Amino acid sequence: MIQALTWASVKLFFKKVLVWCKHNWKILAISLWTLFIWIVARKNVESYKKVLDTSIQSYKDELAAVEKTHKDEIEKRDLAVKKYADVIKSIEDSYIQDRESLSDEKRKKIKEMVDDYYNDQESLNQELEKLGFKNVK
């Protein structure tokens, strides 16, 4: 009778285990997969560490190269902006000087023309139109 009771207990236990496995099969599968990976990978831990260290160093080197390239591009951009500002400033300065010198030259020429054509308004207008003035009265 003790043996029958023990067999019945064992049979009940395995039925409960089977029901638990049916409902929680994902936990069982993940546990088995983790155990399998651990068994396979424990032999090559050092080589995996070396690969990981190499990957990390490669990442750091690549990141440093990207940062250096970015810094160089910023410096080149700043230099180009400075050159652009210098060129614009020199063009503006030369334009102001040319405008002032042309104004002085044109004033002298207009004064001479007014003196020469004082009595001949039509000839004075034609000469002024040649200089770029229109409808002068």
Backbone torsions as a table, in degrees:
resi	resn	phi	psi	omega
1	MET	NA	-36.2	177.8
2	ILE	-64.7	-38.8	179.3
3	GLN	-66.7	-39.3	178.6
4	ALA	-66.3	-39.4	178.4
5	LEU	-67.4	-38.3	178.0
6	THR	-67.9	-43.8	177.7
7	TRP	-62.2	-41.6	178.2
8	ALA	-64.2	-38.5	178.4
9	SER	-66.7	-42.6	179.0
10	VAL	-64.6	-43.3	179.6
11	LYS	-62.0	-42.6	177.7
12	LEU	-63.9	-42.4	178.9
13	PHE	-59.7	-47.6	-179.2
14	PHE	-66.5	-31.8	175.7
15	LYS	-66.2	-40.8	177.3
16	LYS	-65.0	-40.3	177.7
17	VAL	-63.0	-43.0	179.2
18	LEU	-62.4	-43.9	178.1
19	VAL	-63.6	-44.2	178.6
20	TRP	-60.8	-42.5	179.9
21	CYS	-63.7	-37.6	178.9
22	LYS	-64.3	-39.7	-178.3
23	HIS	-81.9	-28.1	-175.8
24	ASN	-121.0	40.6	-176.4
25	TRP	-66.5	-28.2	-179.6
26	LYS	-67.1	-42.3	178.0
27	ILE	-62.0	-42.3	178.7
28	LEU	-63.5	-44.1	-179.6
29	ALA	-64.4	-43.8	178.4
30	ILE	-63.5	-40.9	178.8
31	SER	-63.3	-43.5	178.4
32	LEU	-65.3	-40.8	178.7
33	TRP	-64.1	-42.3	178.3
34	THR	-63.3	-43.1	177.8
35	LEU	-61.6	-43.1	179.0
36	PHE	-62.1	-46.5	179.7
37	ILE	-63.8	-41.6	179.7
38	TRP	-61.7	-42.6	179.7
39	ILE	-64.9	-43.5	-178.5
40	VAL	-71.1	-40.1	-171.6
41	ALA	-84.8	-17.5	-175.5
42	ARG	-65.8	-21.4	179.5
43	LYS	-75.4	-32.0	-172.7
44	ASN	-110.7	29.5	-176.6
45	VAL	-61.0	-42.8	-178.7
46	GLU	-64.3	-42.2	179.5
47	SER	-67.3	-35.7	176.4
48	TYR	-66.1	-37.9	177.0
49	LYS	-63.0	-41.9	178.9
50	LYS	-63.3	-42.6	178.8
51	VAL	-62.7	-43.4	179.3
52	LEU	-63.9	-44.7	177.9
53	ASP	-61.5	-41.4	178.0
54	THR	-63.7	-41.0	178.4
55	SER	-63.4	-43.3	179.4
56	ILE	-64.2	-43.5	179.4
57	GLN	-64.6	-41.1	178.0
58	SER	-61.6	-41.9	177.6
59	TYR	-61.2	-45.9	179.7
60	LYS	-63.1	-41.5	178.4
61	ASP	-63.1	-43.7	-179.7
62	GLU	-65.6	-40.2	178.3
63	LEU	-63.9	-41.1	177.8
64	ALA	-64.0	-40.0	178.4
65	ALA	-64.7	-40.7	178.8
66	VAL	-65.0	-42.7	178.7
67	GLU	-64.2	-39.6	179.1
68	LYS	-66.0	-42.8	178.3
69	THR	-61.9	-42.2	178.7
70	HIS	-62.7	-43.5	179.5
71	LYS	-62.4	-43.4	178.3
72	ASP	-62.7	-41.3	179.0
73	GLU	-64.6	-39.0	177.9
74	ILE	-63.9	-43.9	179.0
75	GLU	-62.9	-43.1	179.1
76	LYS	-64.6	-41.0	178.7
77	ARG	-62.7	-43.9	179.1
78	ASP	-63.0	-39.6	177.6
79	LEU	-64.7	-42.3	178.9
80	ALA	-64.7	-40.2	178.2
81	VAL	-64.4	-40.4	178.7
82	LYS	-64.8	-44.9	178.2
83	LYS	-61.6	-41.9	178.9
84	TYR	-60.0	-45.5	179.8
85	ALA	-62.8	-40.3	178.9
86	ASP	-64.3	-43.0	-179.9
87	VAL	-64.7	-44.7	178.5
88	ILE	-61.2	-43.0	178.9
89	LYS	-61.5	-44.2	-178.9
90	SER	-67.4	-37.6	177.5
91	ILE	-64.7	-44.0	178.9
92	GLU	-62.8	-42.4	178.7
93	ASP	-62.4	-45.3	-179.3
94	SER	-67.7	-33.3	177.8
95	TYR	-65.4	-43.5	179.0
96	ILE	-63.5	-43.2	179.2
97	GLN	-64.7	-43.7	179.0
98	ASP	-64.1	-41.3	-179.8
99	ARG	-63.7	-41.7	179.2
100	GLU	-68.0	-42.3	-179.1
101	SER	-69.4	-38.7	177.0
102	LEU	-66.3	-36.6	178.5
103	SER	-63.4	-43.6	178.9
104	ASP	-64.2	-43.9	179.8
105	GLU	-64.0	-44.2	-179.8
106	LYS	-65.1	-39.4	178.8
107	ARG	-60.3	-44.2	179.7
108	LYS	-63.5	-43.5	-178.8
109	LYS	-66.0	-42.3	179.0
110	ILE	-63.9	-40.7	178.7
111	LYS	-61.3	-42.9	177.8
112	GLU	-63.2	-41.4	-178.9
113	MET	-66.4	-40.3	179.0
114	VAL	-64.0	-39.8	178.5
115	ASP	-66.3	-40.3	-178.3
116	ASP	-70.9	-43.0	-174.7
117	TYR	-106.6	37.4	-175.8
118	TYR	-57.6	-41.7	-178.0
119	ASN	-91.9	-14.5	-175.9
120	ASP	-111.2	89.8	-175.4
121	GLN	-66.1	-37.5	-177.9
122	GLU	-66.5	-43.1	177.4
123	SER	-65.3	-39.1	177.9
124	LEU	-61.8	-43.5	177.9
125	ASN	-62.2	-40.7	178.9
126	GLN	-63.8	-42.5	179.3
127	GLU	-66.8	-38.9	178.8
128	LEU	-68.0	-34.7	176.3
129	GLU	-64.6	-32.4	176.4
130	LYS	-64.9	-31.2	178.3
131	LEU	-82.6	-9.9	177.6
132	GLY	112.7	2.4	177.2
133	PHE	-95.0	139.3	179.6
134	LYS	-126.2	151.8	175.9
135	ASN	55.0	48.4	179.1
136	VAL	-87.7	133.1	-179.1
137	LYS	-125.5	NA	NA
